[in-house]
Amino acid sequence: MVEVNPTGFLGLYKAFLAQLPEWTQNFVTLFLLVILVVIYAVFIWKFYRFISKKNIIKLNLKQYNTSSHPFLTKLFEGGLSFIEYIIVLPFFILLWFAVFTLFLVFLTNNLEVKAILIISATIIAAIRLTTYIPRYGQELAKEIAKLLPFTLLAISITNPNFFSVERITTNLNLIPNFFGEILVYFLFITILEIILRLFDFIFSLLGVEDDPLSKEEDEEE
């Protein structure tokens, strides 16, 4: 019989498994693993289609523009769009970073929390940077946002011992200790996005527009 710590989620989980036959324990573990992989796959499917678009916010503040001068109109609309991203985008970035990091905690093995945070921040920052590459940037960002997370899943799932409740619980308890690093990575991604958006705004004022195909894809999605 396995010794069980009666306190906390881990203790309850072990106590529950200890009451079951061995084949049932394997069944429960497999069921939880399947559910986790499916949830992760659904999240990545939604995640990559959303984060790989350059213009992800559709608040339409441009409706408040009453100027009839072409340059002033472009300046006003671009300024409002820039403000949209400064105010709203950090919340999206924080959500992506938090959820993706949690999934990596659940699914990756032999990785410290600090490494998981770096991987999560790097993938998100790389995707957002790629979306601003002219012509093919958004298509490339889609592939990065889709392939990298699924590759991590494929690598993890080949390890038969990667689903460990003890490891997951330990890593979750350690996350608050890395609040400083989390804040740095969050600010890095946010500042990077603001800088990219600023250059995009300047280029639009100079008449350097995106490739028409990219715009059509953005509108369709």
Secondary structure per residue as TSV (DSSP state, phi and psi in degrees):
chain	resnum	aa	ss	phi	psi
A	1	M	-	360.0	137.8
A	2	V	-	-79.9	136.0
A	3	E	-	-73.5	134.7
A	4	V	-	-123.2	132.1
A	5	N	-	-83.5	116.7
A	6	P	-	-74.2	-3.7
A	7	T	S	-102.7	143.8
A	8	G	H	82.7	171.7
A	9	F	H	-63.3	-42.3
A	10	L	H	-61.2	-40.9
A	11	G	H	-63.9	-42.2
A	12	L	H	-64.5	-41.0
A	13	Y	H	-63.4	-45.4
A	14	K	H	-65.2	-39.2
A	15	A	H	-63.4	-40.0
A	16	F	H	-64.3	-46.9
A	17	L	H	-65.8	-34.0
A	18	A	H	-63.9	-23.2
A	19	Q	T	-84.7	-5.9
A	20	L	S	-104.5	153.8
A	21	P	-	-63.1	161.2
A	22	E	H	-61.1	-40.6
A	23	W	H	-66.1	-33.1
A	24	T	H	-71.1	-35.8
A	25	Q	H	-60.3	-43.9
A	26	N	H	-64.0	-37.2
A	27	F	H	-63.2	-46.6
A	28	V	H	-62.5	-44.8
A	29	T	H	-61.7	-43.9
A	30	L	H	-64.1	-41.2
A	31	F	H	-62.1	-45.7
A	32	L	H	-62.7	-38.1
A	33	L	H	-65.1	-44.3
A	34	V	H	-61.7	-45.5
A	35	I	H	-60.7	-42.9
A	36	L	H	-63.5	-43.8
A	37	V	H	-64.7	-41.3
A	38	V	H	-63.7	-45.6
A	39	I	H	-61.4	-42.3
A	40	Y	H	-61.7	-44.0
A	41	A	H	-63.5	-42.2
A	42	V	H	-63.9	-42.6
A	43	F	H	-61.6	-46.2
A	44	I	H	-64.0	-37.6
A	45	W	H	-61.3	-44.4
A	46	K	H	-72.7	-39.7
A	47	F	H	-62.5	-47.7
A	48	Y	H	-70.4	-33.1
A	49	R	H	-71.0	-26.1
A	50	F	H	-89.1	-50.2
A	51	I	H	-74.4	-19.3
A	52	S	T	-84.9	-0.3
A	53	K	-	-89.8	135.4
A	54	K	S	-67.2	-47.4
A	55	N	-	-99.2	90.5
A	56	I	-	-96.0	-11.4
A	57	I	-	-108.3	129.8
A	58	K	-	-124.4	61.2
A	59	L	-	-81.7	-20.8
A	60	N	-	56.9	49.4
A	61	L	G	-72.2	-10.1
A	62	K	G	-65.8	-16.6
A	63	Q	G	-64.5	-18.1
A	64	Y	G	-87.4	2.5
A	65	N	-	-81.5	121.7
A	66	T	-	-113.0	5.6
A	67	S	-	-76.2	143.1
A	68	S	-	-105.4	-7.5
A	69	H	S	-79.1	128.2
A	70	P	H	-55.3	-47.2
A	71	F	H	-67.5	-43.5
A	72	L	H	-64.8	-36.1
A	73	T	H	-61.8	-47.0
A	74	K	H	-65.0	-39.4
A	75	L	H	-65.2	-43.7
A	76	F	H	-67.2	-45.4
A	77	E	H	-64.8	-41.9
A	78	G	H	-65.1	-38.9
A	79	G	H	-64.6	-42.3
A	80	L	H	-64.8	-40.9
A	81	S	H	-62.4	-39.8
A	82	F	H	-63.9	-41.5
A	83	I	H	-64.7	-39.4
A	84	E	H	-52.9	-48.3
A	85	Y	H	-69.5	-37.5
A	86	I	H	-63.7	-39.4
A	87	I	H	-83.5	-45.1
A	88	V	H	-93.7	-40.7
A	89	L	H	-57.9	-39.0
A	90	P	H	-53.9	-32.6
A	91	F	H	-67.3	-40.6
A	92	F	H	-64.4	-43.4
A	93	I	H	-61.3	-44.7
A	94	L	H	-61.7	-40.6
A	95	L	H	-64.1	-48.9
A	96	W	H	-57.9	-48.2
A	97	F	H	-62.1	-44.2
A	98	A	H	-66.4	-49.5
A	99	V	H	-67.3	-44.6
A	100	F	H	-64.0	-39.6
A	101	T	H	-62.9	-42.3
A	102	L	H	-61.1	-42.5
A	103	F	H	-63.5	-39.9
A	104	L	H	-64.9	-36.0
A	105	V	H	-61.3	-40.8
A	106	F	H	-72.8	-35.2
A	107	L	H	-104.7	-18.6
A	108	T	-	-97.1	146.1
A	109	N	-	-120.8	153.6
A	110	N	S	60.6	28.7
A	111	L	-	-123.9	132.9
A	112	E	-	-75.1	161.0
A	113	V	H	-59.1	-40.3
A	114	K	H	-61.0	-41.3
A	115	A	H	-66.3	-38.6
A	116	I	H	-62.5	-42.7
A	117	L	H	-62.7	-42.0
A	118	I	H	-64.5	-43.7
A	119	I	H	-61.2	-46.5
A	120	S	H	-60.5	-48.0
A	121	A	H	-64.7	-40.1
A	122	T	H	-64.1	-44.5
A	123	I	H	-63.7	-46.5
A	124	I	H	-64.2	-45.2
A	125	A	H	-63.9	-41.3
A	126	A	H	-64.0	-40.2
A	127	I	H	-63.5	-47.8
A	128	R	H	-65.1	-38.6
A	129	L	H	-64.8	-40.4
A	130	T	H	-65.7	-31.9
A	131	T	T	-62.1	-21.1
A	132	Y	T	-91.4	-1.0
A	133	I	S	-71.2	129.4
A	134	P	T	-61.7	152.6
A	135	R	T	70.8	-67.4
A	136	Y	T	-110.1	5.9
A	137	G	H	-58.6	-45.5
A	138	Q	H	-69.6	-35.0
A	139	E	H	-65.8	-42.3
A	140	L	H	-64.9	-40.0
A	141	A	H	-61.4	-37.4
A	142	K	H	-60.0	-44.7
A	143	E	H	-65.4	-41.6
A	144	I	H	-62.9	-46.6
A	145	A	H	-65.7	-23.9
A	146	K	H	-93.4	-46.3
A	147	L	H	-75.8	-43.8
A	148	L	H	-61.2	-50.1
A	149	P	H	-61.8	-39.5
A	150	F	H	-71.3	-30.8
A	151	T	H	-65.6	-42.2
A	152	L	H	-59.8	-40.8
A	153	L	H	-63.7	-44.6
A	154	A	H	-62.6	-41.6
A	155	I	H	-64.8	-41.9
A	156	S	H	-68.1	-41.0
A	157	I	H	-72.6	-16.1
A	158	T	T	-73.4	-14.7
A	159	N	S	-88.6	114.6
A	160	P	T	-63.7	-17.8
A	161	N	T	-107.5	18.7
A	162	F	-	-73.8	-25.1
A	163	F	-	-90.3	95.4
A	164	S	-	-124.6	115.7
A	165	V	H	-62.8	-36.8
A	166	E	H	-61.9	-45.0
A	167	R	H	-64.5	-43.5
A	168	I	H	-61.7	-46.5
A	169	T	H	-62.2	-42.5
A	170	T	H	-62.4	-45.5
A	171	N	H	-65.2	-39.4
A	172	L	H	-63.6	-38.4
A	173	N	H	-69.0	-24.8
A	174	L	H	-84.3	-19.5
A	175	I	G	-55.0	-44.7
A	176	P	G	-57.8	-24.9
A	177	N	G	-71.0	-14.7
A	178	F	G	-108.7	27.4
A	179	F	H	-59.3	-38.4
A	180	G	H	-61.0	-46.3
A	181	E	H	-64.8	-40.0
A	182	I	H	-60.2	-43.2
A	183	L	H	-63.7	-41.3
A	184	V	H	-63.1	-46.5
A	185	Y	H	-65.4	-40.5
A	186	F	H	-62.2	-45.8
A	187	L	H	-65.1	-37.7
A	188	F	H	-60.5	-48.7
A	189	I	H	-64.2	-41.5
A	190	T	H	-64.6	-47.2
A	191	I	H	-64.5	-40.0
A	192	L	H	-59.2	-44.7
A	193	E	H	-63.9	-41.7
A	194	I	H	-64.4	-41.8
A	195	I	H	-63.9	-44.1
A	196	L	H	-62.7	-41.3
A	197	R	H	-66.5	-36.2
A	198	L	H	-64.0	-45.6
A	199	F	H	-64.4	-38.4
A	200	D	H	-62.5	-38.9
A	201	F	H	-64.8	-44.4
A	202	I	H	-63.5	-43.2
A	203	F	H	-63.7	-36.5
A	204	S	H	-66.4	-35.9
A	205	L	H	-66.7	-32.6
A	206	L	T	-83.4	-1.4
A	207	G	T	86.8	10.1
A	208	V	-	-90.1	96.9
A	209	E	-	-95.3	165.9
A	210	D	-	-69.4	161.5
A	211	D	-	-62.7	134.9
A	212	P	H	-55.7	-34.4
A	213	L	H	-63.7	-37.4
A	214	S	H	-65.6	-38.9
A	215	K	H	-65.0	-41.3
A	216	E	H	-63.7	-41.2
A	217	E	H	-64.7	-38.7
A	218	D	H	-63.6	-41.2
A	219	E	H	-70.9	-37.7
A	220	E	H	-64.0	-35.2
A	221	E	-	-85.7	360.0
